[in-house]
Amino acid sequence: MNTKRKALPNQWFVFGSLTKRHLLVFLKNIPTILFTLMVPLVILAVYALFLRPMEANQIKDMLAQYGIVMNESNPDDLAFLRKIYGIADCWMMSGVMAVSCITVSLNTNYILVRDKESGVSRDMISSPIDHRVIMLSYFTFNTIVTFVVNLLVYFICLLWLVCYNAYMISVLDFFAIIGVLLLSTISASLITFFICSFINSESIMSPVVAIVSAAIGFLIGAYLPASMLPESVEKITVFFPGTYSASLLRNYFMHTPIEKLEATAIVQAHPEFITKFENSFQLDIDFFGYNVPPSIMVVVLFAFVLIFLALNTIFGSKNFVKVSRGDKKIKNKKTVSKEGNN
């Protein structure tokens, strides 16, 4: 009993040391850091250069359908347009942040894959360290990096709204978004860690990252509303946790701005416009006819966290040990064959 009690603090010390080691390895690799930051920033740049002007024209056409003609030289009209553009920006930024949680987490798992390929994880498994402590250190490192990067993206998005003179979100929404980011980060880290527990080579990791980065934005409805996707794809989106992250972020990002927009004289004179405007952004999730409210979205995200926590504990843990020990057996076979040849 005394031996076990003394071993517990050592394991926690090892956990802290391993987490610190992963962070240092990540920070020393400048190309990996730049690529991790570049993915969400490139998406924002593409939106700013190409998609935002298209959305602005669509909004003007929508206003014209209700006989609302905006003159940008008029300060009042310009202020109204900025409010609408700000809501459109919030919608896209929410999607970018939801995608970033997944892509950053997946890319950060390069450390795990490299360690398995180079044999570092084999040495860890061979040591007296509990393999669950090793896995927890990788997961904690992944969660910290992913959350910090997405927090940076969040502040960049807020700075964007300030630069375009769009109104800001409320203080309550500000902290609610941080909470959603943390929950989304934990969910994404558990899922990507589970996937990468089956990968032991960078040559396999690279195409996986490329495919996921290209497809995930559409599969979670980040770039387009789910209603604009094919019906089969729209039904699939409800089974991705990123879909609920994106919708939650949009609800908190756009709640206060839409309320302020509804209070303007132009919208009060044309209530049918705001109805169509809100419907075009599709803030809620249609789960086979059931309209999922934000409170249920949070429950669903927690459910995904519990599911993948169990999967990592049962299967991911066994696979991590199996792959690491398998590398050792392969190396031993090569050593034996060389000695036989000699």
Secondary structure, 3 states (H helix, E strand, C coil): CHHHHHHHHHHHHHHHHHHHHHHHHHHHCHHHHHHHHHHHHHHHHHHHHHHHHHHHHHHHHHHHHCCCCCCCCCHHHHHHHHHHHHHHHHHHHHHHHHHHHHHHHHHHCHHHHHHHHHCHHHHHHHCCCCHHHHHHHHHHHHHHHHHHHHHHHHHHHHHHHHHCCCCCCCHHHHHHHHHHHHHHHHHHHHHHHHHHCCCCCHHHHHHHHHHHHHHHHHHCCCCCCHHHCCHHHHHHHCCCHHHHHHHHHHHHHHHHHHHHHHCCHHHHHCHHHHHHHHHHHCCCEEECCEEECHHHHHHHHHHHHHHHHHHHHHHHHHHHHHHHHHHHHHHHHHHHHHHHHC
